[in-house]
Structure formats: C-alpha cells, structure tokens
Amino acid sequence: MNIQSSINKEVFIPRDERLLVAVEVMRRKRKRMSFLPVGAKGDYTTFICVSVTNTRPHQLLITKVKQFAGSTSFTRRSQWMVEQLRQVNGINPNKDSPEFDLVFDSSADQWVARSSAEKCILVQILYHACHTYWEGRAGVLGKPGKRSRSERQGRAGQQEVEAGPSNPSLSRTLQARRKSVVPPRQTEFINCQSKLTGDACTMNLVLYRCRAFLTRMKNRMLEHQRRPPGPGQTGHRVTGRTLGNVVHRVNVALGERGERLTRAEDKTVELMHKAQQFADTAHKLSLKYSK
C-alpha cells in the first residue's frame, strides 16, 4: 500500500471523506518553535492533501497531515475549507518548479514539494476540484426553489406590482434581497502554467505521475547508495549509478513528450476557436440571405 492510500485509509475514510491527492512538502522558510531544540530537522514529514466529503452538500477541504519520525501513523494537524483558500501561487508560470504558496484567510504558507511533478499534480487536481466545486455552488445559488416556473413568474410579478411607487419600503426590501444573493469569492490561481489550468490536460497528469514515480525511484536509489555497503555488496554502487542514468533519460524523454503534447493542445484550442468563428460567420450569412 502506497503512502496516499495509507493516508486515505487512516485519516480521511473514518471522517467520511475521499482523498483526491496527497503531496509531500516542506517549508521554504521553516518556522522556528521555541519548545524544539535548535537544529531539530526531519522530525516529521508534512503532506498537503485535498479531499471532498461524501455527504451532500459536498465540501472541498485542504488538510495538512504529518507523520512523525519513528511512527507509521498519520496525524491530521490543520484543515481548511476551500472558501478559506484565497490564492494558489505557482511561483513560476514559465517552467516546472517545486515551489508554491497557499494563501488562506488568516495565514499564508510557502511550500516546496519533493519534485516539480508532484507540485504540478497538486495544482492541477486542486484547480479542477475548485472549478467543479464553484460551478456546483453557483448552480445551487441559482436555484429559486421547488416551485414551478409559472408559479415563480406569477409570484415575482405580484411582488413587483405590490412594490410600486405607493409602497417604497417593499421595493427596498426586494432590492436588498436581490443584492444579498452574492456568489462567494472563488480561489485565485496565479503564476500557474496554462497546461495545469486548461481543459485538455489528462495526458499531462499521467506524465506528471510517471515523472513523480521516477523521481521517487531515483531518490530511493540515492539513499541506498549513501548507505555503507555490507560484506559481499561492493557492486551495488555501480548498479545504482546505472539505474540512475536510466531514470534520468526516461525523465527527460517524458519532459520532451509533455512539451510536445502541450504544443498540440494549444494548436487544438486555436483550431477550435477558428472553427467557432467560421460557424458564427456562416450562421450570420445564412440569417442575412434568408431574409
């Protein structure tokens, strides 16, 4: 069982939530705690998780989970609703980078993921989850109730007639009621690559998962190389170096494939816009000559 499955089983399933993504991170500027000894680093591992509740109405949540050194269990430390998430800053919109910022109502955290691929996975899934969530909220706010359309129109017309010049107080009440239905402020994504916030990015997500997996493999091999060799294991260092070169070449090939897919997606969007313009022009001409 991988780490994401373990976190989902131990932290989110008991709370009737479904984990969408979990990414290991560390602070770019580590906060000092007075009760910890100076230089105490690596005493815990932090994960930023995105989850959604199974009960309706669905809630989108961002959770900070920690795993302390020497322990196999995971602990939920902080949790925010998506309404509290004001901004996601991708830091560099021109290239893949592991740094990103999360700005909430009362706090702001500067993070760096283990790899740029894992950060891209988090931003991409979080963006589409926010987009789906806010679309659903807009639909709920736009529903006027369970009455039929004719009943709603009749009721609205009756209220407008009653709220005429002779009854200014009722008119002001209706205006205040209309203004009170204000859509909530959505999360802002800045300095994020367009391939992470676009519609046609399923293949990019697959590539980022492959790159993240290869990066984890490379890090494990590097950790294995740093260990002192045991008796009869002198050849492991050469094998690890060779596997590391293979992982690097595959990682570069995946990056080149991702760039080509991004260019193809941009070209597809451009062709779609041109086709839409052509269809609009043809429709206008058909209306013109039909008259």
C-alpha positions in Angstrom: 0.0 0.0 0.0 1.4 3.4 -1.0 1.5 6.5 1.2 -1.6 8.1 -0.4 -3.7 5.0 0.2 -2.4 4.8 3.8 -3.3 8.4 4.5 -6.8 8.0 2.9 -7.5 4.8 4.9 -6.2 6.2 8.2 -7.2 9.9 8.1 -10.0 10.5 5.6 -12.2 7.4 5.3 -13.0 7.4 9.1 -14.2 11.0 8.6 -16.4 10.1 5.6 -14.1 11.9 3.2 -12.5 10.9 -0.1 -8.8 11.8 -0.7 -8.1 13.3 -4.1 -4.4 13.9 -3.8 -1.6 13.9 -1.2 1.8 15.5 -1.8 4.8 15.5 0.5 6.1 19.0 1.1 8.4 21.0 3.3 8.5 24.7 4.1 10.7 27.0 2.1 11.2 29.1 5.3 10.9 26.8 8.3 9.1 28.2 11.3 11.0 28.1 14.5 9.3 26.7 17.6 10.6 27.7 21.0 10.0 24.3 22.5 12.0 22.4 19.9 15.8 22.3 20.1 17.8 24.3 17.6 18.7 22.3 14.6 16.0 19.7 15.1 15.1 18.9 11.5 13.5 15.9 9.8 11.5 15.1 13.0 8.3 14.8 10.9 7.1 14.7 7.3 4.3 17.0 6.1 1.7 16.2 3.4 -0.7 18.7 1.8 -3.9 16.8 1.0 -7.1 17.7 -1.0 -10.2 15.8 -0.1 -14.0 16.0 -0.6 -16.8 14.9 1.7 -19.0 12.1 0.7 -22.2 13.6 2.2 -24.2 16.3 0.4 -23.7 19.2 0.0 -20.1 18.2 -0.8 -17.3 20.2 0.8 -13.9 20.6 -0.7 -11.2 20.6 2.0 -7.4 21.2 2.2 -5.7 19.3 5.0 -2.2 19.3 6.5 -1.2 15.8 7.6 2.0 14.9 9.5 3.9 11.7 10.1 6.4 11.9 12.9 9.7 10.2 12.9 9.7 6.7 14.1 5.9 6.4 13.7 3.9 4.6 11.0 0.7 6.5 11.7 -0.5 9.8 10.2 -1.9 12.8 12.2 -4.3 15.5 10.9 -2.9 18.8 12.0 -4.9 21.6 10.2 -7.8 21.7 7.9 -9.4 24.5 5.8 -12.5 24.7 3.7 -12.0 25.8 0.1 -13.9 29.1 0.9 -10.9 30.0 3.2 -8.4 29.4 0.4 -7.9 32.8 -1.3 -5.0 32.2 -3.6 -2.7 29.4 -5.0 0.6 30.9 -6.3 2.6 28.6 -8.7 5.6 31.0 -8.4 6.9 30.4 -11.9 4.5 30.3 -14.9 7.2 29.6 -17.4 8.7 26.3 -16.2 8.1 23.4 -13.9 9.2 24.2 -10.3 8.5 22.5 -7.0 7.7 25.8 -5.1 4.2 27.1 -4.5 2.3 29.2 -2.0 -1.1 28.7 -0.4 -2.8 31.9 0.9 -5.7 31.4 3.3 -7.9 34.0 5.2 -5.7 34.1 8.2 -2.4 32.6 7.1 0.0 32.0 4.2 2.3 29.1 3.8 5.3 28.8 1.4 5.9 25.2 0.4 8.3 23.2 -1.8 7.3 19.8 -3.0 9.7 16.8 -3.3 9.6 17.3 -7.1 8.2 19.7 -9.7 6.0 16.9 -11.0 4.3 16.3 -7.6 3.6 20.1 -7.3 2.1 20.1 -10.8 -0.1 17.1 -9.8 -1.4 19.0 -6.7 -2.0 22.3 -8.6 -3.8 20.5 -11.5 -6.1 18.4 -9.3 -6.8 21.3 -6.9 -7.7 23.7 -9.8 -10.1 21.3 -11.4 -11.6 20.3 -8.0 -12.2 24.1 -7.2 -13.6 24.7 -10.7 -16.1 21.8 -10.2 -17.0 22.9 -6.7 -17.6 26.6 -7.6 -19.7 25.5 -10.6 -21.8 23.4 -8.3 -22.2 26.2 -5.7 -23.2 28.6 -8.5 -25.9 26.1 -9.6 -27.2 25.8 -6.0 -27.4 29.6 -5.5 -29.2 30.0 -8.8 -32.0 27.5 -7.9 -35.0 29.5 -6.8 -36.8 26.6 -5.1 -39.0 23.7 -5.9 -42.0 25.7 -7.2 -42.9 25.5 -10.9 -41.7 28.2 -13.4 -45.2 29.7 -13.9 -45.6 29.9 -10.1 -42.3 31.7 -9.7 -43.0 34.1 -12.5 -46.5 34.8 -11.1 -45.1 35.4 -7.6 -42.4 37.7 -8.9 -44.9 39.7 -11.0 -47.2 40.0 -8.0 -44.3 41.3 -5.8 -43.3 43.8 -8.4 -46.8 45.1 -8.7 -47.1 45.4 -4.9 -43.7 47.1 -4.7 -44.8 50.1 -6.7 -44.4 53.8 -6.0 -47.1 53.5 -3.4 -45.1 51.0 -1.3 -41.4 52.1 -1.4 -40.5 50.0 1.7 -41.4 46.7 0.0 -39.5 47.8 -3.1 -36.4 48.5 -1.0 -36.8 45.0 0.7 -36.9 43.3 -2.7 -33.8 45.2 -3.9 -31.9 44.2 -0.7 -32.9 40.6 -1.1 -31.6 40.5 -4.7 -28.3 42.1 -3.6 -28.0 39.6 -0.7 -27.6 36.7 -3.1 -23.9 37.3 -3.9 -21.8 34.5 -5.3 -18.8 33.6 -3.0 -15.3 34.8 -3.9 -13.5 32.0 -5.7 -10.0 30.8 -5.3 -7.4 32.7 -7.4 -4.7 30.7 -9.2 -1.8 32.9 -10.2 1.6 32.2 -11.8 0.5 28.7 -12.8 1.3 27.1 -16.1 -1.6 27.1 -18.6 -1.2 23.3 -19.1 -2.2 22.9 -15.4 -5.3 25.0 -15.6 -6.5 24.1 -19.1 -9.2 21.7 -20.1 -7.2 19.2 -22.2 -4.7 18.1 -19.6 -5.5 14.5 -18.8 -2.4 13.3 -20.6 -0.3 15.9 -18.7 -1.5 14.4 -15.4 -0.4 10.9 -16.5 3.0 12.2 -17.5 3.4 14.0 -14.2 2.5 10.9 -12.2 5.1 8.9 -14.2 7.8 11.6 -13.6 6.9 11.7 -9.8 7.2 7.9 -9.7 10.6 8.0 -11.4 11.8 10.8 -9.1 10.9 8.7 -6.0 12.7 5.7 -7.5 15.8 7.9 -8.1 15.7 9.3 -4.6 15.4 5.8 -3.1 18.4 4.6 -5.1 20.5 7.6 -4.0 19.6 6.9 -0.4 20.6 3.3 -0.9 24.0 4.4 -2.4 24.7 6.5 0.7 24.4 3.5 3.0 27.7 1.8 3.8 28.0 -1.5 1.8 27.8 -4.7 3.6 30.0 -7.7 3.1 29.8 -9.0 -0.5 27.9 -6.0 -1.8 30.6 -3.9 -3.4 28.9 -3.9 -6.9 25.7 -2.2 -5.8 27.1 1.3 -6.2 27.8 0.8 -9.9 24.3 -0.8 -10.5 22.6 2.1 -8.7 24.5 4.7 -10.8 23.5 2.9 -14.0 19.8 2.8 -12.9 20.0 6.4 -12.0 21.2 7.3 -15.5 18.3 5.3 -17.0 15.8 7.1 -14.8 17.3 10.4 -15.8 17.0 9.6 -19.5 13.4 8.5 -19.1 12.6 11.6 -17.1 14.0 13.8 -19.9 12.1 11.9 -22.5 8.8 12.3 -20.6 9.5 16.0 -20.3 10.0 16.3 -24.0 6.8 14.3 -24.7 4.9 16.6 -22.3 6.2 19.7 -24.2 5.0 18.3 -27.5 1.6 17.4 -26.0 1.3 20.9 -24.7 2.0 22.4 -28.1 -0.5 20.1 -29.7 -3.1 21.1 -27.1 -2.5 24.8 -27.8 -2.9 24.2 -31.5 -6.1 22.2 -30.9 -7.6 25.1 -28.9 -6.6 27.6 -31.6 -8.3 25.5 -34.3 -11.4 25.2 -32.1 -11.6 29.0 -31.8 -11.2 29.4 -35.6 -13.9 26.7 -36.2 -16.2 28.5 -33.9 -15.6 31.9 -35.6 -16.3 30.2 -39.0 -19.5 28.7 -37.7 -20.7 32.1 -36.3 -19.9 33.8 -39.6 -21.7 31.1 -41.6 -24.7 31.4 -39.3 -24.9 35.2 -39.7 -24.7 34.8 -43.5 -27.5 32.3 -43.6 -29.7 34.6 -41.5 -28.8 37.5 -43.8 -29.7 35.7 -47.0 -32.8 34.0 -45.5 -34.4 37.4 -45.1 
